[in-house]
Amino acid sequence: MARTYVVQPGDTLGKIAKKFYGDAGAYRKLADYNGIRNPDWLSVGQTLEVPSRAELEGKPVAPPEAPALPPPNGLPEILDTFGNVYEYLRADGTLDPRWERDQLASARLPYPLRLSWEPSRLVTAIYGHRKLAEVFPEVFQEIERQGLKDQVRTYGGCFNYRTKRTSGKLSTHTWGIALDLNPDTNAQGKAGDMDPGVVEIFRSFGFKWGGDWAGRAKDPMHFQFCSGY
């Protein structure tokens, strides 16, 4: 089961990995999962996400056909594939607008989606990472082809510079590689009602579904194009 752990005096990532996995050598993957670039950057009171060993290993789901862009696994691969967002962080903690200019683009949808916080407004494009500008429309084309269009009732957003709600690490929304669907009935920590067919379509394109996580981290509205993070 996924869980959280609050760092105690004397803790190291190696000790924590040993405690939960019986393997101190798993510290590097635990660091990557929590967005910790330097394993020595650990502070008392810090909250870590401690996933199952299978989730920690983060073996990506292989789409039926080899994708042009394989989903990255772990923080180093995310940075290599989608850009080092840390280089765009200002001293005051804000994100330099150059990040959006350099890395993001709008991907036009095959049909409009209702905006979750303003249902009267229709969204016709997803604003996310430019490397997924062709992938996002293809996913929704497949959803429409399989007759599941009505199962995606509302759109909750893609790019959003913020930390993850259950920890201090940057959310995958920061890279513009995650999107939320039907958030009104798929709250974090709940089972939700996401259609299994929609989930399988996203998986077939290489996305990880947040509904596969457990405990407080369970996030059935969330789909991200990476694993091990």
Secondary structure, DSSP 8 states (H G I E B T S, - for coil): --EEEE--TT--HHHHHHHHHS-GGGHHHHHHHTT-SSTT---TT-EEEE--HHHHHT-----SS--SS---BSHHHHHHHH--GGGGB-TTS-B-THHHHHHEEEEEEEEEEEETTEEEEEEEEEEEEGGGTTHHHHHHHHHHHTT-GGG--EEEES----B-TTSSSB-GGGGT-EEEE-GGG--TTS-----HHHHHHHHHTT-EEGGGS-GGG--TTEEES-B--
